[in-house]
Amino acid sequence: MKKKINTTGKLSLKKELTKAEMKQIAGGVGYTQTYCSGGWAGPFPVAGSSQIGCQPAYCSATGHGTFLYCA
């Protein structure tokens, strides 16, 4: 027996989230920078590093500790 799914509408994140929240999720570009706490590779950003946008997963994946915030 197949279960029929009834939809009541469509969810649009663009309508539900603020512009800043969308940038965090989508990895917004521009002048946004990811800030990390520091791990075996040290804190991020470091002097001379290029801006990478808001990428929370970058911190732990590169050894820069835990994600702090984007600004």
Backbone as CSV, one residue per row, in Angstrom:
resi,resn,N_x,N_y,N_z,CA_x,CA_y,CA_z,C_x,C_y,C_z
1,MET,0.831,-1.174,0.000,0.000,0.000,0.000,0.883,1.248,0.000
2,LYS,0.670,2.129,-0.944,1.450,3.351,-1.030,0.809,4.443,-0.189
3,LYS,1.680,5.186,0.483,1.195,6.289,1.296,1.158,7.556,0.437
4,LYS,0.021,8.197,0.405,-0.119,9.418,-0.374,0.278,10.617,0.479
5,ILE,1.135,11.454,-0.074,1.603,12.637,0.646,0.803,13.846,0.180
6,ASN,0.198,14.511,1.116,-0.559,15.722,0.815,0.290,16.931,1.175
7,THR,0.478,17.839,0.253,1.229,19.053,0.535,0.262,20.202,0.774
8,THR,0.638,21.061,1.684,-0.208,22.209,1.985,0.364,23.497,1.407
9,GLY,1.560,23.433,0.889,2.190,24.617,0.321,3.668,24.367,0.101
10,LYS,4.356,25.382,-0.341,5.793,25.274,-0.583,6.545,26.116,0.425
11,LEU,7.677,25.585,0.868,8.541,26.316,1.786,9.588,27.054,0.982
12,SER,9.728,28.314,1.232,10.738,29.117,0.563,11.630,29.732,1.631
13,LEU,12.878,29.279,1.674,13.799,29.827,2.666,14.032,31.313,2.451
14,LYS,13.931,31.752,1.216,14.107,33.166,0.915,13.067,34.018,1.644
15,LYS,11.877,33.464,1.829,10.817,34.193,2.526,10.903,34.019,4.038
16,GLU,11.528,32.927,4.500,11.553,32.615,5.922,12.770,33.177,6.656
17,LEU,13.884,33.385,5.935,15.127,33.804,6.576,15.504,35.226,6.194
18,THR,16.282,35.860,7.066,16.793,37.186,6.752,17.934,37.052,5.754
19,LYS,18.347,38.163,5.192,19.450,38.159,4.218,20.738,37.644,4.856
20,ALA,21.006,38.041,6.090,22.217,37.599,6.795,22.183,36.092,7.047
21,GLU,21.021,35.571,7.422,20.887,34.132,7.655,21.072,33.346,6.360
22,MET,20.568,33.885,5.259,20.748,33.225,3.967,22.227,33.177,3.589
23,LYS,22.964,34.242,3.871,24.389,34.265,3.571,25.131,33.203,4.374
24,GLN,24.743,33.026,5.642,25.395,32.016,6.477,25.172,30.619,5.910
25,ILE,23.972,30.344,5.470,23.641,29.020,4.950,24.263,28.802,3.577
26,ALA,24.170,29.791,2.724,24.619,29.648,1.347,26.099,29.936,1.159
27,GLY,26.812,30.318,2.232,28.224,30.648,2.079,28.391,31.939,1.315
28,GLY,27.730,32.973,1.817,27.710,34.254,1.123,29.086,34.782,0.781
29,VAL,29.149,35.481,-0.310,30.399,36.059,-0.768,30.400,37.542,-0.480
30,GLY,31.488,38.190,-0.725,31.584,39.604,-0.482,32.605,39.854,0.610
31,TYR,32.262,40.663,1.556,33.204,41.018,2.610,33.015,40.175,3.863
32,THR,32.298,39.099,3.760,32.055,38.233,4.900,33.252,37.317,5.111
33,GLN,33.647,37.140,6.346,34.776,36.286,6.675,34.384,35.309,7.774
34,THR,34.899,34.116,7.713,34.692,33.089,8.728,35.735,33.270,9.827
35,TYR,35.327,33.152,11.072,36.251,33.249,12.195,36.232,31.940,12.981
36,CYS,37.426,31.420,13.264,37.579,30.137,13.961,38.356,30.336,15.259
37,SER,38.127,29.450,16.222,38.715,29.561,17.552,40.203,29.250,17.604
38,GLY,40.677,28.379,16.749,42.092,27.992,16.758,42.247,26.545,17.176
39,GLY,42.919,25.781,16.381,43.192,24.377,16.651,44.669,24.136,16.404
40,TRP,45.011,22.958,15.918,46.420,22.671,15.656,46.988,23.579,14.563
41,ALA,46.156,24.138,13.702,46.618,25.042,12.639,46.528,26.511,13.061
42,GLY,46.084,26.763,14.290,45.959,28.126,14.783,44.610,28.732,14.460
43,PRO,44.342,29.918,14.993,43.053,30.572,14.732,42.982,31.061,13.286
44,PHE,41.797,31.324,12.838,41.586,31.846,11.487,40.639,33.017,11.582
45,PRO,40.828,34.094,10.880,41.804,34.319,9.827,43.182,34.679,10.380
46,VAL,44.188,34.460,9.582,45.557,34.839,9.909,45.937,36.016,9.019
47,ALA,46.939,36.738,9.425,47.373,37.899,8.649,47.709,37.491,7.223
48,GLY,47.171,38.199,6.276,47.441,37.933,4.872,46.522,36.910,4.222
49,SER,45.599,36.340,4.989,44.687,35.354,4.402,43.607,36.061,3.594
50,SER,43.148,35.391,2.551,42.088,35.970,1.740,40.731,35.647,2.357
51,GLN,39.745,36.467,2.053,38.414,36.227,2.594,37.794,35.021,1.904
52,ILE,37.191,34.146,2.700,36.614,32.910,2.163,35.099,32.909,2.224
53,GLY,34.523,34.011,2.688,33.072,34.033,2.847,32.689,33.354,4.150
54,CYS,31.433,33.066,4.316,30.948,32.425,5.536,30.853,30.922,5.289
55,GLN,31.828,30.185,5.809,31.885,28.743,5.623,32.168,28.073,6.968
56,PRO,31.142,27.861,7.797,31.331,27.282,9.124,32.083,25.950,9.132
57,ALA,31.920,25.124,8.120,32.595,23.822,8.088,34.091,23.945,7.845
58,TYR,34.553,25.083,7.370,35.969,25.294,7.063,36.848,25.116,8.297
59,CYS,36.397,25.609,9.438,37.220,25.609,10.657,37.697,24.210,11.048
60,SER,36.781,23.317,11.277,37.167,21.975,11.720,37.840,21.179,10.608
61,ALA,37.443,21.400,9.364,38.018,20.648,8.246,39.484,20.986,8.005
62,THR,39.900,22.187,8.366,41.278,22.611,8.114,42.126,22.689,9.371
63,GLY,41.577,22.259,10.511,42.342,22.258,11.754,42.416,23.586,12.463
64,HIS,41.515,24.509,12.132,41.502,25.827,12.764,40.575,25.902,13.972
65,GLY,40.168,24.788,14.506,39.321,24.757,15.693,37.847,24.756,15.361
66,THR,37.079,25.396,16.227,35.634,25.429,16.052,35.195,26.762,15.456
67,PHE,34.075,26.715,14.757,33.496,27.915,14.144,33.009,28.853,15.234
68,LEU,33.376,30.142,15.116,32.919,31.155,16.069,31.777,31.979,15.489
69,TYR,32.031,32.645,14.378,31.012,33.496,13.762,31.480,33.955,12.382
70,CYS,30.596,34.594,11.653,30.926,35.226,10.375,30.656,36.720,10.507
71,ALA,31.535,37.520,9.944,31.360,38.967,9.982,31.938,39.597,8.735
